[in-house]
Amino acid sequence: MANFTFRPATLLRIREARRDERRTRLADAQRAEQLVVQRIAELDAELEALRRRCVDAARPGNTVDVDLLTDAARYEMILKLQRQSADQQRQAVLAEVQRRRAALVAADREVRVLEKLRETQRRRFDEEEARKEVKRLDEVAMSRFQNKEAG
């Protein structure tokens, strides 16, 4: 009995490797997005803590430290700029995640097409082999029958 050979097996391996590489690149982009989201959360927490300190420092009954409030206002402005920059970076990373996700979907589709082709060819091969085996068995049976009749 012959062995099944899928001719575009090398192409399938190449496409699987490409799909795996794209999956890795998507995971890298998602990790980058996570880092940016984490940085945004840290900046938000720092801004909130700064605001609380300023409110506490400006409460009635406390001595108002103008230098502290001025420094806090400058620092708040810096934090807001960093937050804005992080938001822009997140938008860019999200766009890259979407692009890489689309590339992964396309690569996965290419692999599935070849896998389906392999399955179809394998099924046809098995059917053809079964037909050949039936024919061979019929010939053997016919030969035995003819030998019995002759002998």
C-alpha positions as CSV (number, residue, x, y, z in Angstrom):
1,M,0.0,0.0,0.0
2,A,1.3,3.4,-1.0
3,N,1.9,6.2,1.6
4,F,0.0,9.5,1.4
5,T,2.2,12.5,0.4
6,F,0.9,16.0,0.7
7,R,2.9,17.9,-1.9
8,P,2.4,21.4,-0.5
9,A,3.6,20.2,3.0
10,T,6.5,22.5,2.9
11,L,4.2,25.4,2.1
12,L,2.0,24.4,5.0
13,R,5.0,24.4,7.3
14,I,6.0,27.9,6.1
15,R,2.5,29.2,6.6
16,E,2.3,27.6,10.1
17,A,5.6,29.3,11.0
18,R,4.4,32.6,9.7
19,R,1.2,32.2,11.7
20,D,3.1,31.4,14.8
21,E,5.4,34.3,14.3
22,R,2.4,36.6,13.8
23,R,0.9,35.2,17.0
24,T,4.1,36.0,18.9
25,R,4.1,39.5,17.5
26,L,0.5,40.1,18.5
27,A,1.3,38.9,22.0
28,D,4.2,41.4,22.1
29,A,2.0,44.2,21.1
30,Q,-0.6,43.2,23.7
31,R,2.1,43.2,26.3
32,A,3.1,46.7,25.2
33,E,-0.5,47.8,25.5
34,Q,-0.7,46.4,29.0
35,L,2.4,48.3,30.0
36,V,1.0,51.6,28.6
37,V,-2.3,50.9,30.4
38,Q,-0.4,50.2,33.6
39,R,1.5,53.5,33.2
40,I,-1.7,55.4,32.7
41,A,-3.1,53.9,35.9
42,E,0.0,54.9,37.7
43,L,-0.2,58.4,36.4
44,D,-3.9,58.6,37.3
45,A,-3.2,57.4,40.9
46,E,-0.3,59.9,41.2
47,L,-2.5,62.7,40.0
48,E,-5.2,61.8,42.5
49,A,-2.7,61.6,45.3
50,L,-1.3,65.0,44.4
51,R,-4.8,66.5,44.3
52,R,-5.6,65.1,47.8
53,R,-2.3,66.5,49.2
54,C,-3.2,69.9,47.7
55,V,-6.7,69.9,49.1
56,D,-5.3,68.9,52.5
57,A,-2.7,71.6,52.4
58,A,-5.3,74.3,51.5
59,R,-7.8,73.4,54.2
60,P,-8.9,76.1,56.5
61,G,-6.9,76.2,59.7
62,N,-3.7,75.0,58.0
63,T,-0.9,77.4,57.1
64,V,-1.0,77.7,53.4
65,D,2.4,77.0,51.8
66,V,2.3,78.8,48.5
67,D,5.5,77.3,47.3
68,L,4.2,73.8,47.9
69,L,1.0,74.6,46.0
70,T,2.9,76.2,43.1
71,D,5.2,73.2,42.9
72,A,2.2,70.9,43.1
73,A,0.5,72.8,40.2
74,R,3.7,72.5,38.1
75,Y,4.0,68.8,38.9
76,E,0.3,68.3,38.1
77,M,0.9,69.9,34.7
78,I,3.8,67.6,34.0
79,L,1.7,64.6,35.1
80,K,-1.1,65.7,32.8
81,L,1.3,66.0,29.9
82,Q,2.7,62.6,30.6
83,R,-0.9,61.2,30.8
84,Q,-1.7,62.8,27.5
85,S,1.4,61.3,25.9
86,A,0.6,57.9,27.4
87,D,-2.9,58.2,25.9
88,Q,-1.5,58.9,22.5
89,Q,1.0,56.0,22.9
90,R,-1.9,53.8,23.8
91,Q,-3.9,54.7,20.7
92,A,-0.8,53.9,18.6
93,V,-0.3,50.6,20.3
94,L,-4.0,49.7,20.0
95,A,-3.8,50.4,16.2
96,E,-0.7,48.2,16.0
97,V,-2.5,45.4,18.0
98,Q,-5.5,45.6,15.6
99,R,-3.1,45.5,12.6
100,R,-1.3,42.5,14.0
101,R,-4.5,40.7,14.9
102,A,-5.7,41.1,11.3
103,A,-2.4,39.7,10.1
104,L,-2.8,36.8,12.4
105,V,-6.3,36.1,11.2
106,A,-5.2,36.2,7.6
107,A,-2.2,33.8,8.3
108,D,-4.5,31.5,10.2
109,R,-6.9,31.5,7.3
110,E,-4.1,30.5,4.9
111,V,-3.1,27.6,7.2
112,R,-6.7,26.4,7.5
113,V,-7.1,26.4,3.7
114,L,-4.0,24.2,3.3
115,E,-5.1,21.9,6.1
116,K,-8.5,21.5,4.5
117,L,-6.8,20.8,1.1
118,R,-4.6,18.2,2.9
119,E,-7.7,16.6,4.5
120,T,-9.5,16.5,1.1
121,Q,-6.5,15.0,-0.6
122,R,-6.0,12.5,2.2
123,R,-9.7,11.4,2.0
124,R,-9.4,11.0,-1.8
125,F,-6.2,9.0,-1.4
126,D,-7.8,6.7,1.2
127,E,-10.8,6.2,-1.1
128,E,-8.6,5.4,-4.1
129,E,-6.5,3.0,-2.0
130,A,-9.6,1.3,-0.8
131,R,-10.9,0.9,-4.4
132,K,-7.5,-0.6,-5.4
133,E,-7.6,-3.0,-2.4
134,V,-11.2,-4.1,-3.3
135,K,-10.1,-4.6,-6.9
136,R,-7.1,-6.6,-5.8
137,L,-9.2,-8.8,-3.5
138,D,-11.7,-9.3,-6.3
139,E,-8.9,-10.4,-8.6
140,V,-7.6,-12.8,-6.0
141,A,-11.1,-14.2,-5.4
142,M,-11.7,-14.5,-9.1
143,S,-8.4,-16.3,-9.6
144,R,-9.1,-18.7,-6.8
145,F,-12.6,-19.4,-8.2
146,Q,-11.2,-20.0,-11.6
147,N,-8.5,-22.3,-10.2
148,K,-11.2,-24.3,-8.3
149,E,-13.3,-24.6,-11.4
150,A,-10.3,-25.7,-13.4
151,G,-9.1,-28.2,-10.9
